[in-house]
Amino acid sequence: MRKQKRDRSTTLFNRGFNAGLTGKSREECPVQTTDLRSCWMSGWREGREAHWNGMSGVSAIQVNPALG
């Protein structure tokens, strides 16, 4: 059975979340397209919030419903 490709926006959200969680700057966003950049930035914001709330690693990913 073939794997279904994930939506590009979901992938970018997840990568942004992980970048925010690890404390990376929002200037490190790899996307220039406005629509896709907003997906990455949304994930980054949620990741930064999780980081500030003391979550890290697997515990933060399991709590975030958007990454499931």
MMTF fields as JSON, N, C-alpha, C and O atoms, coordinates in Angstrom:
{
  "mmtfVersion": "1.0.0",
  "mmtfProducer": "UNKNOWN",
  "numBonds": 271,
  "numAtoms": 272,
  "numGroups": 68,
  "numChains": 1,
  "numModels": 1,
  "chainsPerModel": [1],
  "groupsPerChain": [68],
  "chainIdList": ["A"],
  "bondAtomList": [4, 2, 8, 6, 12, 10, 16, 14, 20, 18, 24, 22, 28, 26, 32, 30, 36, 34, 40, 38, 44, 42, 48, 46, 52, 50, 56, 54, 60, 58, 64, 62, 68, 66, 72, 70, 76, 74, 80, 78, 84, 82, 88, 86, 92, 90, 96, 94, 100, 98, 104, 102, 108, 106, 112, 110, 116, 114, 120, 118, 124, 122, 128, 126, 132, 130, 136, 134, 140, 138, 144, 142, 148, 146, 152, 150, 156, 154, 160, 158, 164, 162, 168, 166, 172, 170, 176, 174, 180, 178, 184, 182, 188, 186, 192, 190, 196, 194, 200, 198, 204, 202, 208, 206, 212, 210, 216, 214, 220, 218, 224, 222, 228, 226, 232, 230, 236, 234, 240, 238, 244, 242, 248, 246, 252, 250, 256, 254, 260, 258, 264, 262, 268, 266],
  "bondOrderList": [1, 1, 1, 1, 1, 1, 1, 1, 1, 1, 1, 1, 1, 1, 1, 1, 1, 1, 1, 1, 1, 1, 1, 1, 1, 1, 1, 1, 1, 1, 1, 1, 1, 1, 1, 1, 1, 1, 1, 1, 1, 1, 1, 1, 1, 1, 1, 1, 1, 1, 1, 1, 1, 1, 1, 1, 1, 1, 1, 1, 1, 1, 1, 1, 1, 1, 1],
  "groupList": [{"groupName": "MET", "atomNameList": ["N", "CA", "C", "O"], "elementList": ["N", "C", "C", "O"], "formalChargeList": [0, 0, 0, 0], "bondAtomList": [1, 0, 2, 1, 3, 2], "bondOrderList": [1, 1, 2], "singleLetterCode": "M", "chemCompType": "L-PEPTIDE LINKING"}, {"groupName": "ARG", "atomNameList": ["N", "CA", "C", "O"], "elementList": ["N", "C", "C", "O"], "formalChargeList": [0, 0, 0, 0], "bondAtomList": [1, 0, 2, 1, 3, 2], "bondOrderList": [1, 1, 2], "singleLetterCode": "R", "chemCompType": "L-PEPTIDE LINKING"}, {"groupName": "LYS", "atomNameList": ["N", "CA", "C", "O"], "elementList": ["N", "C", "C", "O"], "formalChargeList": [0, 0, 0, 0], "bondAtomList": [1, 0, 2, 1, 3, 2], "bondOrderList": [1, 1, 2], "singleLetterCode": "K", "chemCompType": "L-PEPTIDE LINKING"}, {"groupName": "GLN", "atomNameList": ["N", "CA", "C", "O"], "elementList": ["N", "C", "C", "O"], "formalChargeList": [0, 0, 0, 0], "bondAtomList": [1, 0, 2, 1, 3, 2], "bondOrderList": [1, 1, 2], "singleLetterCode": "Q", "chemCompType": "L-PEPTIDE LINKING"}, {"groupName": "ASP", "atomNameList": ["N", "CA", "C", "O"], "elementList": ["N", "C", "C", "O"], "formalChargeList": [0, 0, 0, 0], "bondAtomList": [1, 0, 2, 1, 3, 2], "bondOrderList": [1, 1, 2], "singleLetterCode": "D", "chemCompType": "L-PEPTIDE LINKING"}, {"groupName": "SER", "atomNameList": ["N", "CA", "C", "O"], "elementList": ["N", "C", "C", "O"], "formalChargeList": [0, 0, 0, 0], "bondAtomList": [1, 0, 2, 1, 3, 2], "bondOrderList": [1, 1, 2], "singleLetterCode": "S", "chemCompType": "L-PEPTIDE LINKING"}, {"groupName": "THR", "atomNameList": ["N", "CA", "C", "O"], "elementList": ["N", "C", "C", "O"], "formalChargeList": [0, 0, 0, 0], "bondAtomList": [1, 0, 2, 1, 3, 2], "bondOrderList": [1, 1, 2], "singleLetterCode": "T", "chemCompType": "L-PEPTIDE LINKING"}, {"groupName": "LEU", "atomNameList": ["N", "CA", "C", "O"], "elementList": ["N", "C", "C", "O"], "formalChargeList": [0, 0, 0, 0], "bondAtomList": [1, 0, 2, 1, 3, 2], "bondOrderList": [1, 1, 2], "singleLetterCode": "L", "chemCompType": "L-PEPTIDE LINKING"}, {"groupName": "PHE", "atomNameList": ["N", "CA", "C", "O"], "elementList": ["N", "C", "C", "O"], "formalChargeList": [0, 0, 0, 0], "bondAtomList": [1, 0, 2, 1, 3, 2], "bondOrderList": [1, 1, 2], "singleLetterCode": "F", "chemCompType": "L-PEPTIDE LINKING"}, {"groupName": "ASN", "atomNameList": ["N", "CA", "C", "O"], "elementList": ["N", "C", "C", "O"], "formalChargeList": [0, 0, 0, 0], "bondAtomList": [1, 0, 2, 1, 3, 2], "bondOrderList": [1, 1, 2], "singleLetterCode": "N", "chemCompType": "L-PEPTIDE LINKING"}, {"groupName": "GLY", "atomNameList": ["N", "CA", "C", "O"], "elementList": ["N", "C", "C", "O"], "formalChargeList": [0, 0, 0, 0], "bondAtomList": [1, 0, 2, 1, 3, 2], "bondOrderList": [1, 1, 2], "singleLetterCode": "G", "chemCompType": "PEPTIDE LINKING"}, {"groupName": "ALA", "atomNameList": ["N", "CA", "C", "O"], "elementList": ["N", "C", "C", "O"], "formalChargeList": [0, 0, 0, 0], "bondAtomList": [1, 0, 2, 1, 3, 2], "bondOrderList": [1, 1, 2], "singleLetterCode": "A", "chemCompType": "L-PEPTIDE LINKING"}, {"groupName": "GLU", "atomNameList": ["N", "CA", "C", "O"], "elementList": ["N", "C", "C", "O"], "formalChargeList": [0, 0, 0, 0], "bondAtomList": [1, 0, 2, 1, 3, 2], "bondOrderList": [1, 1, 2], "singleLetterCode": "E", "chemCompType": "L-PEPTIDE LINKING"}, {"groupName": "CYS", "atomNameList": ["N", "CA", "C", "O"], "elementList": ["N", "C", "C", "O"], "formalChargeList": [0, 0, 0, 0], "bondAtomList": [1, 0, 2, 1, 3, 2], "bondOrderList": [1, 1, 2], "singleLetterCode": "C", "chemCompType": "L-PEPTIDE LINKING"}, {"groupName": "PRO", "atomNameList": ["N", "CA", "C", "O"], "elementList": ["N", "C", "C", "O"], "formalChargeList": [0, 0, 0, 0], "bondAtomList": [1, 0, 2, 1, 3, 2], "bondOrderList": [1, 1, 2], "singleLetterCode": "P", "chemCompType": "L-PEPTIDE LINKING"}, {"groupName": "VAL", "atomNameList": ["N", "CA", "C", "O"], "elementList": ["N", "C", "C", "O"], "formalChargeList": [0, 0, 0, 0], "bondAtomList": [1, 0, 2, 1, 3, 2], "bondOrderList": [1, 1, 2], "singleLetterCode": "V", "chemCompType": "L-PEPTIDE LINKING"}, {"groupName": "TRP", "atomNameList": ["N", "CA", "C", "O"], "elementList": ["N", "C", "C", "O"], "formalChargeList": [0, 0, 0, 0], "bondAtomList": [1, 0, 2, 1, 3, 2], "bondOrderList": [1, 1, 2], "singleLetterCode": "W", "chemCompType": "L-PEPTIDE LINKING"}, {"groupName": "HIS", "atomNameList": ["N", "CA", "C", "O"], "elementList": ["N", "C", "C", "O"], "formalChargeList": [0, 0, 0, 0], "bondAtomList": [1, 0, 2, 1, 3, 2], "bondOrderList": [1, 1, 2], "singleLetterCode": "H", "chemCompType": "L-PEPTIDE LINKING"}, {"groupName": "ILE", "atomNameList": ["N", "CA", "C", "O"], "elementList": ["N", "C", "C", "O"], "formalChargeList": [0, 0, 0, 0], "bondAtomList": [1, 0, 2, 1, 3, 2], "bondOrderList": [1, 1, 2], "singleLetterCode": "I", "chemCompType": "L-PEPTIDE LINKING"}],
  "groupTypeList": [0, 1, 2, 3, 2, 1, 4, 1, 5, 6, 6, 7, 8, 9, 1, 10, 8, 9, 11, 10, 7, 6, 10, 2, 5, 1, 12, 12, 13, 14, 15, 3, 6, 6, 4, 7, 1, 5, 13, 16, 0, 5, 10, 16, 1, 12, 10, 1, 12, 11, 17, 16, 9, 10, 0, 5, 10, 15, 5, 11, 18, 3, 15, 9, 14, 11, 7, 10],
  "groupIdList": [1, 2, 3, 4, 5, 6, 7, 8, 9, 10, 11, 12, 13, 14, 15, 16, 17, 18, 19, 20, 21, 22, 23, 24, 25, 26, 27, 28, 29, 30, 31, 32, 33, 34, 35, 36, 37, 38, 39, 40, 41, 42, 43, 44, 45, 46, 47, 48, 49, 50, 51, 52, 53, 54, 55, 56, 57, 58, 59, 60, 61, 62, 63, 64, 65, 66, 67, 68],
  "secStructList": [7, 7, 7, 7, 7, 7, 7, 2, 2, 2, 2, 2, 2, 2, 2, 2, 2, 2, 2, 2, 2, 6, 6, 7, 7, 4, 4, 4, 7, 7, 7, 7, 1, 2, 2, 2, 2, 2, 2, 2, 2, 2, 2, 2, 2, 2, 2, 2, 2, 2, 2, 2, 6, 6, 7, 7, 2, 2, 2, 2, 2, 2, 2, 7, 4, 4, 4, 7],
  "xCoordList": [0.838, 0.0, 0.898, 1.89, 0.539, 1.319, 0.924, -0.231, 1.91, 1.623, 1.017, 1.439, 0.052, -0.542, 0.35, 0.791, 0.616, 1.466, 0.732, -0.474, 1.502, 0.924, 0.78, 1.512, -0.161, -0.372, 0.845, 1.37, 1.293, 2.497, 2.345, 3.303, 1.153, 0.944, 1.11, 1.638, 0.664, 0.813, 2.286, 2.738, 3.021, 4.448, 5.172, 6.014, 4.852, 5.5, 5.121, 5.957, 3.861, 3.445, 4.279, 4.779, 4.429, 5.193, 6.655, 7.237, 7.24, 8.632, 8.773, 9.757, 7.799, 7.81, 7.658, 8.316, 6.789, 6.599, 7.903, 8.297, 8.568, 9.831, 10.904, 11.713, 10.912, 11.885, 11.609, 12.54, 10.357, 9.997, 10.285, 10.721, 10.043, 10.265, 11.745, 12.091, 12.599, 14.036, 14.649, 15.857, 13.826, 14.305, 14.908, 15.606, 14.655, 15.209, 14.459, 13.3, 15.121, 14.546, 13.528, 13.654, 12.53, 11.544, 12.141, 11.561, 13.291, 13.993, 14.536, 14.958, 14.528, 15.035, 13.967, 14.176, 12.837, 11.769, 12.282, 12.764, 12.184, 12.739, 11.84, 12.228, 10.645, 9.666, 9.435, 9.378, 9.305, 9.053, 7.619, 7.145, 6.93, 5.547, 4.662, 4.738, 3.837, 3.042, 2.158, 2.132, 1.443, 0.536, 1.288, 0.908, 2.351, 3.115, 3.917, 4.117, 4.379, 5.118, 4.213, 4.663, 2.945, 2.027, 1.817, 1.626, 1.848, 1.725, 2.93, 2.783, 4.12, 5.346, 5.351, 5.701, 4.957, 4.96, 3.935, 4.191, 2.797, 1.802, 2.386, 2.233, 3.05, 3.701, 4.8, 4.958, 5.568, 6.667, 6.134, 6.697, 5.038, 4.444, 3.983, 4.229, 3.322, 2.867, 4.045, 4.0, 5.096, 6.299, 6.985, 7.456, 7.047, 7.652, 6.827, 7.382, 5.509, 4.647, 4.863, 4.926, 4.975, 5.231, 6.594, 6.744, 7.575, 8.915, 8.87, 9.478, 8.154, 8.042, 7.288, 7.531, 6.372, 5.602, 6.358, 5.826, 7.588, 8.43, 8.341, 8.916, 7.635, 7.55, 8.787, 9.347, 9.198, 10.322, 10.252, 9.635, 10.874, 10.982, 9.658, 8.738, 9.562, 8.403, 7.153, 6.057, 7.285, 6.112, 5.383, 4.153, 6.091, 5.453, 4.76, 3.683, 5.36, 4.776, 3.506, 2.537, 3.5, 2.32, 1.168, 0.012, 1.437, 0.391, -0.239, -1.427, 0.519, 0.036, -0.852, -0.355, -2.178, -3.097, -2.864, -3.22, -2.288, -2.06, -0.969, -0.894, -0.141, 0.951, 0.568, 1.331, -0.573, -0.986, -1.507, -1.902],
  "yCoordList": [-1.167, 0.0, 1.25, 1.314, 2.211, 3.437, 4.427, 4.492, 5.191, 6.239, 7.436, 7.803, 8.018, 9.213, 10.4, 10.548, 11.239, 12.405, 13.379, 13.597, 13.941, 14.932, 16.267, 16.59, 17.003, 18.339, 19.195, 19.125, 19.989, 20.811, 21.763, 22.002, 22.3, 23.235, 22.538, 23.131, 21.295, 20.543, 20.274, 20.409, 19.897, 19.64, 20.9, 20.842, 22.034, 23.288, 23.708, 24.226, 23.487, 23.791, 22.984, 23.526, 21.684, 20.818, 21.253, 21.261, 21.609, 22.062, 23.395, 23.613, 24.278, 25.536, 25.318, 25.983, 24.384, 24.065, 23.571, 24.008, 22.662, 22.124, 23.208, 23.215, 24.116, 25.215, 26.127, 26.531, 26.445, 27.28, 26.599, 27.237, 25.31, 24.539, 24.502, 24.488, 24.487, 24.434, 25.823, 25.947, 26.873, 28.222, 28.927, 29.929, 28.424, 29.071, 30.356, 30.522, 31.246, 32.533, 32.374, 31.482, 33.231, 33.191, 33.62, 33.373, 34.258, 34.665, 33.456, 33.592, 32.286, 31.082, 30.357, 29.219, 30.999, 30.399, 30.126, 31.042, 28.882, 28.523, 28.861, 28.63, 29.404, 29.608, 31.097, 31.887, 31.471, 32.866, 33.111, 34.246, 32.069, 32.197, 32.567, 31.936, 33.575, 34.118, 33.062, 32.973, 32.272, 31.271, 30.229, 29.909, 29.705, 28.665, 29.228, 28.546, 30.468, 31.104, 31.262, 31.099, 31.577, 31.739, 30.415, 30.411, 29.291, 27.971, 27.718, 27.272, 28.006, 27.799, 28.713, 28.286, 29.982, 30.942, 30.555, 30.751, 30.016, 29.562, 28.45, 28.452, 27.511, 26.439, 26.966, 26.517, 27.926, 28.513, 29.195, 29.044, 29.952, 30.643, 29.642, 29.836, 28.586, 27.582, 26.858, 26.512, 26.636, 26.002, 26.881, 26.39, 28.186, 29.122, 29.162, 29.196, 29.158, 29.168, 27.895, 27.954, 26.762, 25.503, 25.564, 25.079, 26.154, 26.303, 27.18, 26.856, 28.279, 29.19, 28.556, 28.885, 27.645, 26.964, 25.777, 25.047, 25.592, 24.558, 23.199, 22.235, 23.098, 21.815, 21.63, 22.594, 20.399, 20.128, 18.7, 17.843, 18.447, 17.102, 16.441, 17.074, 15.171, 14.358, 14.832, 14.741, 15.329, 15.755, 16.9, 16.95, 17.802, 18.92, 18.448, 18.938, 17.511, 17.026, 16.23, 16.319, 15.455, 14.66, 15.528, 15.158, 16.662, 17.55, 18.328, 18.643, 18.649, 19.47, 18.656, 17.77, 18.941, 18.156, 18.355, 17.48, 19.46, 19.717, 18.815, 18.626, 18.269, 17.426, 15.959, 15.137, 15.618, 14.218, 13.735, 12.573],
  "zCoordList": [0.0, 0.0, 0.0, 0.726, -0.806, -0.914, 0.17, 0.592, 0.607, 1.582, 0.865, -0.232, 1.483, 0.923, 1.254, 2.393, 0.274, 0.527, 1.449, 1.338, 2.344, 3.246, 2.534, 1.598, 2.999, 2.482, 2.804, 3.915, 1.866, 2.039, 3.227, 3.962, 3.411, 4.526, 5.88, 6.821, 5.983, 7.228, 7.522, 8.659, 6.494, 6.653, 7.109, 8.005, 6.502, 6.884, 8.3, 9.039, 8.681, 10.046, 11.035, 12.021, 10.769, 11.659, 11.747, 12.831, 10.628, 10.631, 11.37, 12.077, 11.207, 11.94, 13.429, 14.229, 13.807, 15.222, 15.831, 16.913, 15.136, 15.64, 15.723, 16.651, 14.76, 14.79, 15.989, 16.686, 16.227, 17.376, 18.69, 19.648, 18.737, 19.957, 20.332, 21.513, 19.341, 19.61, 19.759, 19.962, 19.659, 19.909, 18.702, 18.86, 17.511, 16.317, 16.007, 16.389, 15.324, 14.955, 13.838, 12.999, 13.826, 12.74, 11.409, 10.352, 11.463, 10.244, 9.477, 8.329, 10.096, 9.456, 8.64, 8.221, 8.415, 7.616, 6.2, 5.533, 5.736, 4.436, 3.248, 2.103, 3.498, 2.434, 2.19, 3.133, 0.928, 0.585, 0.113, 0.149, -0.324, -0.774, 0.419, 1.474, 0.25, 1.352, 2.021, 3.249, 1.241, 1.824, 2.632, 3.758, 2.054, 2.738, 3.901, 4.906, 3.772, 4.871, 6.092, 7.226, 5.863, 6.994, 7.723, 8.939, 7.005, 7.653, 8.551, 9.688, 8.034, 8.807, 10.034, 11.134, 9.834, 10.94, 12.016, 13.204, 11.62, 12.611, 13.481, 14.702, 12.833, 13.584, 14.477, 15.613, 13.961, 14.735, 15.99, 17.074, 15.836, 16.998, 18.061, 19.251, 17.631, 18.594, 19.242, 20.423, 18.458, 19.003, 20.028, 21.054, 19.758, 20.721, 22.0, 23.099, 21.861, 23.038, 23.867, 25.095, 23.197, 23.902, 24.595, 25.717, 23.933, 24.513, 25.764, 26.784, 25.672, 26.819, 27.974, 29.135, 27.66, 28.702, 29.293, 30.129, 28.857, 29.44, 28.79, 29.296, 27.683, 26.998, 26.131, 25.608, 25.99, 25.111, 24.615, 25.248, 23.498, 22.954, 22.661, 22.143, 22.991, 22.659, 23.389, 22.837, 24.6, 25.359, 24.662, 24.702, 24.036, 23.34, 22.078, 21.74, 21.385, 20.14, 20.43, 19.677, 21.509, 21.85, 22.303, 22.098, 22.908, 23.404, 22.265, 22.332, 21.214, 20.127, 19.191, 18.496, 19.155, 18.326, 16.824, 16.034, 16.422, 15.0, 14.437, 13.223, 15.278, 14.801, 14.769, 14.263, 15.288, 15.378, 14.108, 14.005]
}
